[in-house]
């Protein structure tokens, strides 16, 4: 076992050890949303940034996921407990796919907290509206649901 695999060490010690063992080429291979495997160090291929504006997006038709309405429609419900449950459902699906495949990401792209002010932006369907208080409250509940209530986070939402 390498020191970076030792959970009794601090995260800083583990990261320093891992980085000291990696070549420049291996480090460069980690600089995108798709990380290359570093087999000699026991690091598998990985991906981050699963889209989750309205549930987990799995692009494999053989493995469907739950899809919810566009965020602007969910926000129009004014139902904060529902937003938490939607986030929790999406977080559990992300964790389940991760547990099964080990190469999908637990860092999720969502929710979008930007305000929908100008239709020319082109991503308005991912917003929760133009009202800051409503957007903040709804995205907060979705985010809390995504991370989960367990001692180990279900996911890491990246707003």
Chimera marker file (.cmm) of the C-alpha trace (Angstrom):
<marker_set name="trace">
<marker id="1" x="0.000" y="0.000" z="0.000" r="1" g="1" b="0" radius="0.5"/>
<marker id="2" x="1.254" y="3.468" z="-0.906" r="1" g="1" b="0" radius="0.5"/>
<marker id="3" x="1.093" y="6.229" z="1.730" r="1" g="1" b="0" radius="0.5"/>
<marker id="4" x="-1.503" y="8.108" z="-0.364" r="1" g="1" b="0" radius="0.5"/>
<marker id="5" x="-3.824" y="5.117" z="0.112" r="1" g="1" b="0" radius="0.5"/>
<marker id="6" x="-3.543" y="5.272" z="3.918" r="1" g="1" b="0" radius="0.5"/>
<marker id="7" x="-6.734" y="6.828" z="5.342" r="1" g="1" b="0" radius="0.5"/>
<marker id="8" x="-5.014" y="7.498" z="8.669" r="1" g="1" b="0" radius="0.5"/>
<marker id="9" x="-2.887" y="10.213" z="7.010" r="1" g="1" b="0" radius="0.5"/>
<marker id="10" x="-4.226" y="13.715" z="6.462" r="1" g="1" b="0" radius="0.5"/>
<marker id="11" x="-5.588" y="14.585" z="3.016" r="1" g="1" b="0" radius="0.5"/>
<marker id="12" x="-2.669" y="16.985" z="2.535" r="1" g="1" b="0" radius="0.5"/>
<marker id="13" x="-0.110" y="14.246" z="3.257" r="1" g="1" b="0" radius="0.5"/>
<marker id="14" x="-1.875" y="11.836" z="0.932" r="1" g="1" b="0" radius="0.5"/>
<marker id="15" x="-2.065" y="14.351" z="-1.913" r="1" g="1" b="0" radius="0.5"/>
<marker id="16" x="1.608" y="15.323" z="-1.515" r="1" g="1" b="0" radius="0.5"/>
<marker id="17" x="2.636" y="11.664" z="-1.604" r="1" g="1" b="0" radius="0.5"/>
<marker id="18" x="0.526" y="10.876" z="-4.649" r="1" g="1" b="0" radius="0.5"/>
<marker id="19" x="1.738" y="13.895" z="-6.599" r="1" g="1" b="0" radius="0.5"/>
<marker id="20" x="5.368" y="13.078" z="-5.785" r="1" g="1" b="0" radius="0.5"/>
<marker id="21" x="4.893" y="9.653" z="-7.419" r="1" g="1" b="0" radius="0.5"/>
<marker id="22" x="3.226" y="10.882" z="-10.609" r="1" g="1" b="0" radius="0.5"/>
<marker id="23" x="5.067" y="11.891" z="-13.766" r="1" g="1" b="0" radius="0.5"/>
<marker id="24" x="4.347" y="15.208" z="-15.486" r="1" g="1" b="0" radius="0.5"/>
<marker id="25" x="2.551" y="13.307" z="-18.259" r="1" g="1" b="0" radius="0.5"/>
<marker id="26" x="0.348" y="11.491" z="-15.715" r="1" g="1" b="0" radius="0.5"/>
<marker id="27" x="-0.530" y="14.780" z="-14.009" r="1" g="1" b="0" radius="0.5"/>
<marker id="28" x="-1.422" y="16.372" z="-17.354" r="1" g="1" b="0" radius="0.5"/>
<marker id="29" x="-3.694" y="13.391" z="-18.019" r="1" g="1" b="0" radius="0.5"/>
<marker id="30" x="-5.729" y="14.429" z="-14.969" r="1" g="1" b="0" radius="0.5"/>
<marker id="31" x="-6.433" y="18.000" z="-16.093" r="1" g="1" b="0" radius="0.5"/>
<marker id="32" x="-9.798" y="17.474" z="-17.760" r="1" g="1" b="0" radius="0.5"/>
<marker id="33" x="-13.181" y="16.026" z="-16.907" r="1" g="1" b="0" radius="0.5"/>
<marker id="34" x="-11.828" y="12.624" z="-17.977" r="1" g="1" b="0" radius="0.5"/>
<marker id="35" x="-8.860" y="11.302" z="-16.017" r="1" g="1" b="0" radius="0.5"/>
<marker id="36" x="-6.607" y="8.695" z="-17.528" r="1" g="1" b="0" radius="0.5"/>
<marker id="37" x="-5.802" y="5.561" z="-15.568" r="1" g="1" b="0" radius="0.5"/>
<marker id="38" x="-2.420" y="5.390" z="-13.842" r="1" g="1" b="0" radius="0.5"/>
<marker id="39" x="-2.280" y="1.649" z="-13.416" r="1" g="1" b="0" radius="0.5"/>
<marker id="40" x="1.175" y="1.533" z="-11.792" r="1" g="1" b="0" radius="0.5"/>
<marker id="41" x="-0.279" y="3.567" z="-8.894" r="1" g="1" b="0" radius="0.5"/>
<marker id="42" x="-3.600" y="1.746" z="-8.755" r="1" g="1" b="0" radius="0.5"/>
<marker id="43" x="-5.597" y="4.692" z="-10.102" r="1" g="1" b="0" radius="0.5"/>
<marker id="44" x="-8.396" y="3.791" z="-12.473" r="1" g="1" b="0" radius="0.5"/>
<marker id="45" x="-9.892" y="5.860" z="-15.252" r="1" g="1" b="0" radius="0.5"/>
<marker id="46" x="-12.424" y="8.360" z="-13.957" r="1" g="1" b="0" radius="0.5"/>
<marker id="47" x="-14.820" y="11.066" z="-15.091" r="1" g="1" b="0" radius="0.5"/>
<marker id="48" x="-16.244" y="14.092" z="-13.326" r="1" g="1" b="0" radius="0.5"/>
<marker id="49" x="-19.016" y="16.470" z="-14.090" r="1" g="1" b="0" radius="0.5"/>
<marker id="50" x="-22.108" y="14.386" z="-14.624" r="1" g="1" b="0" radius="0.5"/>
<marker id="51" x="-24.898" y="16.699" z="-15.744" r="1" g="1" b="0" radius="0.5"/>
<marker id="52" x="-27.659" y="17.017" z="-13.186" r="1" g="1" b="0" radius="0.5"/>
<marker id="53" x="-29.792" y="20.060" z="-13.990" r="1" g="1" b="0" radius="0.5"/>
<marker id="54" x="-32.958" y="17.923" z="-13.764" r="1" g="1" b="0" radius="0.5"/>
<marker id="55" x="-31.694" y="14.577" z="-12.552" r="1" g="1" b="0" radius="0.5"/>
<marker id="56" x="-28.700" y="12.478" z="-13.524" r="1" g="1" b="0" radius="0.5"/>
<marker id="57" x="-28.088" y="12.345" z="-17.252" r="1" g="1" b="0" radius="0.5"/>
<marker id="58" x="-26.949" y="8.881" z="-18.278" r="1" g="1" b="0" radius="0.5"/>
<marker id="59" x="-26.356" y="8.707" z="-21.993" r="1" g="1" b="0" radius="0.5"/>
<marker id="60" x="-26.596" y="4.907" z="-22.139" r="1" g="1" b="0" radius="0.5"/>
<marker id="61" x="-30.142" y="4.033" z="-23.287" r="1" g="1" b="0" radius="0.5"/>
<marker id="62" x="-29.837" y="0.600" z="-21.694" r="1" g="1" b="0" radius="0.5"/>
<marker id="63" x="-29.509" y="2.248" z="-18.253" r="1" g="1" b="0" radius="0.5"/>
<marker id="64" x="-32.188" y="4.944" z="-17.951" r="1" g="1" b="0" radius="0.5"/>
<marker id="65" x="-32.282" y="7.495" z="-15.162" r="1" g="1" b="0" radius="0.5"/>
<marker id="66" x="-35.059" y="9.541" z="-13.606" r="1" g="1" b="0" radius="0.5"/>
<marker id="67" x="-35.664" y="12.786" z="-15.473" r="1" g="1" b="0" radius="0.5"/>
<marker id="68" x="-37.488" y="15.675" z="-13.815" r="1" g="1" b="0" radius="0.5"/>
<marker id="69" x="-38.960" y="18.845" z="-15.377" r="1" g="1" b="0" radius="0.5"/>
<marker id="70" x="-36.706" y="21.703" z="-16.397" r="1" g="1" b="0" radius="0.5"/>
<marker id="71" x="-35.500" y="23.662" z="-13.325" r="1" g="1" b="0" radius="0.5"/>
<marker id="72" x="-37.597" y="26.703" z="-14.173" r="1" g="1" b="0" radius="0.5"/>
<marker id="73" x="-40.686" y="24.477" z="-13.992" r="1" g="1" b="0" radius="0.5"/>
<marker id="74" x="-39.571" y="22.901" z="-10.711" r="1" g="1" b="0" radius="0.5"/>
<marker id="75" x="-38.975" y="26.363" z="-9.222" r="1" g="1" b="0" radius="0.5"/>
<marker id="76" x="-42.475" y="27.417" z="-10.280" r="1" g="1" b="0" radius="0.5"/>
<marker id="77" x="-43.801" y="24.848" z="-7.793" r="1" g="1" b="0" radius="0.5"/>
<marker id="78" x="-42.413" y="26.886" z="-4.844" r="1" g="1" b="0" radius="0.5"/>
<marker id="79" x="-42.110" y="23.474" z="-3.130" r="1" g="1" b="0" radius="0.5"/>
<marker id="80" x="-38.816" y="23.351" z="-1.201" r="1" g="1" b="0" radius="0.5"/>
<marker id="81" x="-39.357" y="19.871" z="0.315" r="1" g="1" b="0" radius="0.5"/>
<marker id="82" x="-40.021" y="18.523" z="-3.190" r="1" g="1" b="0" radius="0.5"/>
<marker id="83" x="-36.761" y="20.098" z="-4.421" r="1" g="1" b="0" radius="0.5"/>
<marker id="84" x="-34.881" y="18.369" z="-1.617" r="1" g="1" b="0" radius="0.5"/>
<marker id="85" x="-36.412" y="15.000" z="-2.549" r="1" g="1" b="0" radius="0.5"/>
<marker id="86" x="-35.601" y="15.514" z="-6.239" r="1" g="1" b="0" radius="0.5"/>
<marker id="87" x="-31.997" y="16.281" z="-5.302" r="1" g="1" b="0" radius="0.5"/>
<marker id="88" x="-31.877" y="13.258" z="-3.022" r="1" g="1" b="0" radius="0.5"/>
<marker id="89" x="-33.197" y="11.010" z="-5.805" r="1" g="1" b="0" radius="0.5"/>
<marker id="90" x="-30.623" y="12.336" z="-8.272" r="1" g="1" b="0" radius="0.5"/>
<marker id="91" x="-27.838" y="11.984" z="-5.685" r="1" g="1" b="0" radius="0.5"/>
<marker id="92" x="-28.752" y="8.383" z="-4.956" r="1" g="1" b="0" radius="0.5"/>
<marker id="93" x="-28.846" y="7.533" z="-8.669" r="1" g="1" b="0" radius="0.5"/>
<marker id="94" x="-25.424" y="9.122" z="-9.166" r="1" g="1" b="0" radius="0.5"/>
<marker id="95" x="-24.036" y="7.132" z="-6.231" r="1" g="1" b="0" radius="0.5"/>
<marker id="96" x="-25.608" y="3.899" z="-7.509" r="1" g="1" b="0" radius="0.5"/>
<marker id="97" x="-24.062" y="4.310" z="-10.972" r="1" g="1" b="0" radius="0.5"/>
<marker id="98" x="-20.729" y="5.155" z="-9.369" r="1" g="1" b="0" radius="0.5"/>
<marker id="99" x="-20.869" y="2.086" z="-7.117" r="1" g="1" b="0" radius="0.5"/>
<marker id="100" x="-21.627" y="-0.095" z="-10.130" r="1" g="1" b="0" radius="0.5"/>
<marker id="101" x="-19.167" y="1.287" z="-12.682" r="1" g="1" b="0" radius="0.5"/>
<marker id="102" x="-16.519" y="3.127" z="-10.624" r="1" g="1" b="0" radius="0.5"/>
<marker id="103" x="-15.759" y="5.407" z="-13.567" r="1" g="1" b="0" radius="0.5"/>
<marker id="104" x="-18.663" y="7.821" z="-13.421" r="1" g="1" b="0" radius="0.5"/>
<marker id="105" x="-18.377" y="11.059" z="-11.525" r="1" g="1" b="0" radius="0.5"/>
<marker id="106" x="-19.673" y="11.985" z="-8.124" r="1" g="1" b="0" radius="0.5"/>
<marker id="107" x="-18.890" y="15.658" z="-8.736" r="1" g="1" b="0" radius="0.5"/>
<marker id="108" x="-22.040" y="16.875" z="-10.409" r="1" g="1" b="0" radius="0.5"/>
<marker id="109" x="-22.562" y="19.845" z="-12.699" r="1" g="1" b="0" radius="0.5"/>
<marker id="110" x="-25.528" y="21.387" z="-11.033" r="1" g="1" b="0" radius="0.5"/>
<marker id="111" x="-27.658" y="22.986" z="-10.018" r="1" g="1" b="0" radius="0.5"/>
<marker id="112" x="-27.347" y="26.190" z="-12.051" r="1" g="1" b="0" radius="0.5"/>
<marker id="113" x="-27.675" y="29.144" z="-9.700" r="1" g="1" b="0" radius="0.5"/>
<marker id="114" x="-27.396" y="31.829" z="-12.391" r="1" g="1" b="0" radius="0.5"/>
<marker id="115" x="-30.447" y="34.017" z="-12.781" r="1" g="1" b="0" radius="0.5"/>
<marker id="116" x="-32.391" y="33.867" z="-16.015" r="1" g="1" b="0" radius="0.5"/>
<marker id="117" x="-32.195" y="37.489" z="-17.096" r="1" g="1" b="0" radius="0.5"/>
<marker id="118" x="-31.653" y="37.401" z="-20.859" r="1" g="1" b="0" radius="0.5"/>
<marker id="119" x="-33.073" y="34.771" z="-23.242" r="1" g="1" b="0" radius="0.5"/>
<marker id="120" x="-30.077" y="35.222" z="-25.557" r="1" g="1" b="0" radius="0.5"/>
<marker id="121" x="-27.867" y="33.485" z="-22.967" r="1" g="1" b="0" radius="0.5"/>
<marker id="122" x="-28.954" y="30.111" z="-24.313" r="1" g="1" b="0" radius="0.5"/>
<marker id="123" x="-28.944" y="28.092" z="-21.070" r="1" g="1" b="0" radius="0.5"/>
<marker id="124" x="-32.067" y="29.557" z="-19.510" r="1" g="1" b="0" radius="0.5"/>
<marker id="125" x="-33.751" y="26.158" z="-19.241" r="1" g="1" b="0" radius="0.5"/>
<marker id="126" x="-31.186" y="25.247" z="-16.557" r="1" g="1" b="0" radius="0.5"/>
<marker id="127" x="-32.066" y="28.241" z="-14.366" r="1" g="1" b="0" radius="0.5"/>
<marker id="128" x="-34.621" y="28.470" z="-11.590" r="1" g="1" b="0" radius="0.5"/>
<marker id="129" x="-35.914" y="31.850" z="-12.731" r="1" g="1" b="0" radius="0.5"/>
<marker id="130" x="-35.018" y="35.495" z="-12.425" r="1" g="1" b="0" radius="0.5"/>
<marker id="131" x="-35.974" y="36.066" z="-8.790" r="1" g="1" b="0" radius="0.5"/>
<marker id="132" x="-32.886" y="35.787" z="-6.531" r="1" g="1" b="0" radius="0.5"/>
<marker id="133" x="-34.617" y="34.648" z="-3.326" r="1" g="1" b="0" radius="0.5"/>
<marker id="134" x="-36.616" y="31.877" z="-5.005" r="1" g="1" b="0" radius="0.5"/>
<marker id="135" x="-33.585" y="30.738" z="-7.020" r="1" g="1" b="0" radius="0.5"/>
<marker id="136" x="-31.437" y="30.636" z="-3.888" r="1" g="1" b="0" radius="0.5"/>
<marker id="137" x="-33.961" y="28.700" z="-1.827" r="1" g="1" b="0" radius="0.5"/>
<marker id="138" x="-34.779" y="26.145" z="-4.525" r="1" g="1" b="0" radius="0.5"/>
<marker id="139" x="-31.161" y="25.514" z="-5.534" r="1" g="1" b="0" radius="0.5"/>
<marker id="140" x="-30.149" y="25.230" z="-1.878" r="1" g="1" b="0" radius="0.5"/>
<marker id="141" x="-32.692" y="22.471" z="-1.311" r="1" g="1" b="0" radius="0.5"/>
<marker id="142" x="-31.691" y="20.642" z="-4.499" r="1" g="1" b="0" radius="0.5"/>
<marker id="143" x="-28.017" y="20.887" z="-3.498" r="1" g="1" b="0" radius="0.5"/>
<marker id="144" x="-28.660" y="19.583" z="0.013" r="1" g="1" b="0" radius="0.5"/>
<marker id="145" x="-30.576" y="16.652" z="-1.463" r="1" g="1" b="0" radius="0.5"/>
<marker id="146" x="-27.780" y="15.895" z="-3.954" r="1" g="1" b="0" radius="0.5"/>
<marker id="147" x="-25.166" y="15.663" z="-1.213" r="1" g="1" b="0" radius="0.5"/>
<marker id="148" x="-27.379" y="13.323" z="0.804" r="1" g="1" b="0" radius="0.5"/>
<marker id="149" x="-28.065" y="12.891" z="4.490" r="1" g="1" b="0" radius="0.5"/>
<marker id="150" x="-25.735" y="9.964" z="5.152" r="1" g="1" b="0" radius="0.5"/>
<marker id="151" x="-22.367" y="10.341" z="6.915" r="1" g="1" b="0" radius="0.5"/>
<marker id="152" x="-20.652" y="9.709" z="3.566" r="1" g="1" b="0" radius="0.5"/>
<marker id="153" x="-21.820" y="12.204" z="0.972" r="1" g="1" b="0" radius="0.5"/>
<marker id="154" x="-23.810" y="10.767" z="-1.893" r="1" g="1" b="0" radius="0.5"/>
<marker id="155" x="-22.290" y="13.307" z="-4.300" r="1" g="1" b="0" radius="0.5"/>
<marker id="156" x="-20.414" y="16.597" z="-4.478" r="1" g="1" b="0" radius="0.5"/>
<marker id="157" x="-22.614" y="19.177" z="-6.194" r="1" g="1" b="0" radius="0.5"/>
<marker id="158" x="-20.591" y="21.812" z="-8.052" r="1" g="1" b="0" radius="0.5"/>
<marker id="159" x="-22.858" y="24.756" z="-8.624" r="1" g="1" b="0" radius="0.5"/>
<link id1="1" id2="2" r="1" g="1" b="0" radius="0.2"/>
<link id1="2" id2="3" r="1" g="1" b="0" radius="0.2"/>
<link id1="3" id2="4" r="1" g="1" b="0" radius="0.2"/>
<link id1="4" id2="5" r="1" g="1" b="0" radius="0.2"/>
<link id1="5" id2="6" r="1" g="1" b="0" radius="0.2"/>
<link id1="6" id2="7" r="1" g="1" b="0" radius="0.2"/>
<link id1="7" id2="8" r="1" g="1" b="0" radius="0.2"/>
<link id1="8" id2="9" r="1" g="1" b="0" radius="0.2"/>
<link id1="9" id2="10" r="1" g="1" b="0" radius="0.2"/>
<link id1="10" id2="11" r="1" g="1" b="0" radius="0.2"/>
<link id1="11" id2="12" r="1" g="1" b="0" radius="0.2"/>
<link id1="12" id2="13" r="1" g="1" b="0" radius="0.2"/>
<link id1="13" id2="14" r="1" g="1" b="0" radius="0.2"/>
<link id1="14" id2="15" r="1" g="1" b="0" radius="0.2"/>
<link id1="15" id2="16" r="1" g="1" b="0" radius="0.2"/>
<link id1="16" id2="17" r="1" g="1" b="0" radius="0.2"/>
<link id1="17" id2="18" r="1" g="1" b="0" radius="0.2"/>
<link id1="18" id2="19" r="1" g="1" b="0" radius="0.2"/>
<link id1="19" id2="20" r="1" g="1" b="0" radius="0.2"/>
<link id1="20" id2="21" r="1" g="1" b="0" radius="0.2"/>
<link id1="21" id2="22" r="1" g="1" b="0" radius="0.2"/>
<link id1="22" id2="23" r="1" g="1" b="0" radius="0.2"/>
<link id1="23" id2="24" r="1" g="1" b="0" radius="0.2"/>
<link id1="24" id2="25" r="1" g="1" b="0" radius="0.2"/>
<link id1="25" id2="26" r="1" g="1" b="0" radius="0.2"/>
<link id1="26" id2="27" r="1" g="1" b="0" radius="0.2"/>
<link id1="27" id2="28" r="1" g="1" b="0" radius="0.2"/>
<link id1="28" id2="29" r="1" g="1" b="0" radius="0.2"/>
<link id1="29" id2="30" r="1" g="1" b="0" radius="0.2"/>
<link id1="30" id2="31" r="1" g="1" b="0" radius="0.2"/>
<link id1="31" id2="32" r="1" g="1" b="0" radius="0.2"/>
<link id1="32" id2="33" r="1" g="1" b="0" radius="0.2"/>
<link id1="33" id2="34" r="1" g="1" b="0" radius="0.2"/>
<link id1="34" id2="35" r="1" g="1" b="0" radius="0.2"/>
<link id1="35" id2="36" r="1" g="1" b="0" radius="0.2"/>
<link id1="36" id2="37" r="1" g="1" b="0" radius="0.2"/>
<link id1="37" id2="38" r="1" g="1" b="0" radius="0.2"/>
<link id1="38" id2="39" r="1" g="1" b="0" radius="0.2"/>
<link id1="39" id2="40" r="1" g="1" b="0" radius="0.2"/>
<link id1="40" id2="41" r="1" g="1" b="0" radius="0.2"/>
<link id1="41" id2="42" r="1" g="1" b="0" radius="0.2"/>
<link id1="42" id2="43" r="1" g="1" b="0" radius="0.2"/>
<link id1="43" id2="44" r="1" g="1" b="0" radius="0.2"/>
<link id1="44" id2="45" r="1" g="1" b="0" radius="0.2"/>
<link id1="45" id2="46" r="1" g="1" b="0" radius="0.2"/>
<link id1="46" id2="47" r="1" g="1" b="0" radius="0.2"/>
<link id1="47" id2="48" r="1" g="1" b="0" radius="0.2"/>
<link id1="48" id2="49" r="1" g="1" b="0" radius="0.2"/>
<link id1="49" id2="50" r="1" g="1" b="0" radius="0.2"/>
<link id1="50" id2="51" r="1" g="1" b="0" radius="0.2"/>
<link id1="51" id2="52" r="1" g="1" b="0" radius="0.2"/>
<link id1="52" id2="53" r="1" g="1" b="0" radius="0.2"/>
<link id1="53" id2="54" r="1" g="1" b="0" radius="0.2"/>
<link id1="54" id2="55" r="1" g="1" b="0" radius="0.2"/>
<link id1="55" id2="56" r="1" g="1" b="0" radius="0.2"/>
<link id1="56" id2="57" r="1" g="1" b="0" radius="0.2"/>
<link id1="57" id2="58" r="1" g="1" b="0" radius="0.2"/>
<link id1="58" id2="59" r="1" g="1" b="0" radius="0.2"/>
<link id1="59" id2="60" r="1" g="1" b="0" radius="0.2"/>
<link id1="60" id2="61" r="1" g="1" b="0" radius="0.2"/>
<link id1="61" id2="62" r="1" g="1" b="0" radius="0.2"/>
<link id1="62" id2="63" r="1" g="1" b="0" radius="0.2"/>
<link id1="63" id2="64" r="1" g="1" b="0" radius="0.2"/>
<link id1="64" id2="65" r="1" g="1" b="0" radius="0.2"/>
<link id1="65" id2="66" r="1" g="1" b="0" radius="0.2"/>
<link id1="66" id2="67" r="1" g="1" b="0" radius="0.2"/>
<link id1="67" id2="68" r="1" g="1" b="0" radius="0.2"/>
<link id1="68" id2="69" r="1" g="1" b="0" radius="0.2"/>
<link id1="69" id2="70" r="1" g="1" b="0" radius="0.2"/>
<link id1="70" id2="71" r="1" g="1" b="0" radius="0.2"/>
<link id1="71" id2="72" r="1" g="1" b="0" radius="0.2"/>
<link id1="72" id2="73" r="1" g="1" b="0" radius="0.2"/>
<link id1="73" id2="74" r="1" g="1" b="0" radius="0.2"/>
<link id1="74" id2="75" r="1" g="1" b="0" radius="0.2"/>
<link id1="75" id2="76" r="1" g="1" b="0" radius="0.2"/>
<link id1="76" id2="77" r="1" g="1" b="0" radius="0.2"/>
<link id1="77" id2="78" r="1" g="1" b="0" radius="0.2"/>
<link id1="78" id2="79" r="1" g="1" b="0" radius="0.2"/>
<link id1="79" id2="80" r="1" g="1" b="0" radius="0.2"/>
<link id1="80" id2="81" r="1" g="1" b="0" radius="0.2"/>
<link id1="81" id2="82" r="1" g="1" b="0" radius="0.2"/>
<link id1="82" id2="83" r="1" g="1" b="0" radius="0.2"/>
<link id1="83" id2="84" r="1" g="1" b="0" radius="0.2"/>
<link id1="84" id2="85" r="1" g="1" b="0" radius="0.2"/>
<link id1="85" id2="86" r="1" g="1" b="0" radius="0.2"/>
<link id1="86" id2="87" r="1" g="1" b="0" radius="0.2"/>
<link id1="87" id2="88" r="1" g="1" b="0" radius="0.2"/>
<link id1="88" id2="89" r="1" g="1" b="0" radius="0.2"/>
<link id1="89" id2="90" r="1" g="1" b="0" radius="0.2"/>
<link id1="90" id2="91" r="1" g="1" b="0" radius="0.2"/>
<link id1="91" id2="92" r="1" g="1" b="0" radius="0.2"/>
<link id1="92" id2="93" r="1" g="1" b="0" radius="0.2"/>
<link id1="93" id2="94" r="1" g="1" b="0" radius="0.2"/>
<link id1="94" id2="95" r="1" g="1" b="0" radius="0.2"/>
<link id1="95" id2="96" r="1" g="1" b="0" radius="0.2"/>
<link id1="96" id2="97" r="1" g="1" b="0" radius="0.2"/>
<link id1="97" id2="98" r="1" g="1" b="0" radius="0.2"/>
<link id1="98" id2="99" r="1" g="1" b="0" radius="0.2"/>
<link id1="99" id2="100" r="1" g="1" b="0" radius="0.2"/>
<link id1="100" id2="101" r="1" g="1" b="0" radius="0.2"/>
<link id1="101" id2="102" r="1" g="1" b="0" radius="0.2"/>
<link id1="102" id2="103" r="1" g="1" b="0" radius="0.2"/>
<link id1="103" id2="104" r="1" g="1" b="0" radius="0.2"/>
<link id1="104" id2="105" r="1" g="1" b="0" radius="0.2"/>
<link id1="105" id2="106" r="1" g="1" b="0" radius="0.2"/>
<link id1="106" id2="107" r="1" g="1" b="0" radius="0.2"/>
<link id1="107" id2="108" r="1" g="1" b="0" radius="0.2"/>
<link id1="108" id2="109" r="1" g="1" b="0" radius="0.2"/>
<link id1="109" id2="110" r="1" g="1" b="0" radius="0.2"/>
<link id1="110" id2="111" r="1" g="1" b="0" radius="0.2"/>
<link id1="111" id2="112" r="1" g="1" b="0" radius="0.2"/>
<link id1="112" id2="113" r="1" g="1" b="0" radius="0.2"/>
<link id1="113" id2="114" r="1" g="1" b="0" radius="0.2"/>
<link id1="114" id2="115" r="1" g="1" b="0" radius="0.2"/>
<link id1="115" id2="116" r="1" g="1" b="0" radius="0.2"/>
<link id1="116" id2="117" r="1" g="1" b="0" radius="0.2"/>
<link id1="117" id2="118" r="1" g="1" b="0" radius="0.2"/>
<link id1="118" id2="119" r="1" g="1" b="0" radius="0.2"/>
<link id1="119" id2="120" r="1" g="1" b="0" radius="0.2"/>
<link id1="120" id2="121" r="1" g="1" b="0" radius="0.2"/>
<link id1="121" id2="122" r="1" g="1" b="0" radius="0.2"/>
<link id1="122" id2="123" r="1" g="1" b="0" radius="0.2"/>
<link id1="123" id2="124" r="1" g="1" b="0" radius="0.2"/>
<link id1="124" id2="125" r="1" g="1" b="0" radius="0.2"/>
<link id1="125" id2="126" r="1" g="1" b="0" radius="0.2"/>
<link id1="126" id2="127" r="1" g="1" b="0" radius="0.2"/>
<link id1="127" id2="128" r="1" g="1" b="0" radius="0.2"/>
<link id1="128" id2="129" r="1" g="1" b="0" radius="0.2"/>
<link id1="129" id2="130" r="1" g="1" b="0" radius="0.2"/>
<link id1="130" id2="131" r="1" g="1" b="0" radius="0.2"/>
<link id1="131" id2="132" r="1" g="1" b="0" radius="0.2"/>
<link id1="132" id2="133" r="1" g="1" b="0" radius="0.2"/>
<link id1="133" id2="134" r="1" g="1" b="0" radius="0.2"/>
<link id1="134" id2="135" r="1" g="1" b="0" radius="0.2"/>
<link id1="135" id2="136" r="1" g="1" b="0" radius="0.2"/>
<link id1="136" id2="137" r="1" g="1" b="0" radius="0.2"/>
<link id1="137" id2="138" r="1" g="1" b="0" radius="0.2"/>
<link id1="138" id2="139" r="1" g="1" b="0" radius="0.2"/>
<link id1="139" id2="140" r="1" g="1" b="0" radius="0.2"/>
<link id1="140" id2="141" r="1" g="1" b="0" radius="0.2"/>
<link id1="141" id2="142" r="1" g="1" b="0" radius="0.2"/>
<link id1="142" id2="143" r="1" g="1" b="0" radius="0.2"/>
<link id1="143" id2="144" r="1" g="1" b="0" radius="0.2"/>
<link id1="144" id2="145" r="1" g="1" b="0" radius="0.2"/>
<link id1="145" id2="146" r="1" g="1" b="0" radius="0.2"/>
<link id1="146" id2="147" r="1" g="1" b="0" radius="0.2"/>
<link id1="147" id2="148" r="1" g="1" b="0" radius="0.2"/>
<link id1="148" id2="149" r="1" g="1" b="0" radius="0.2"/>
<link id1="149" id2="150" r="1" g="1" b="0" radius="0.2"/>
<link id1="150" id2="151" r="1" g="1" b="0" radius="0.2"/>
<link id1="151" id2="152" r="1" g="1" b="0" radius="0.2"/>
<link id1="152" id2="153" r="1" g="1" b="0" radius="0.2"/>
<link id1="153" id2="154" r="1" g="1" b="0" radius="0.2"/>
<link id1="154" id2="155" r="1" g="1" b="0" radius="0.2"/>
<link id1="155" id2="156" r="1" g="1" b="0" radius="0.2"/>
<link id1="156" id2="157" r="1" g="1" b="0" radius="0.2"/>
<link id1="157" id2="158" r="1" g="1" b="0" radius="0.2"/>
<link id1="158" id2="159" r="1" g="1" b="0" radius="0.2"/>
</marker_set>
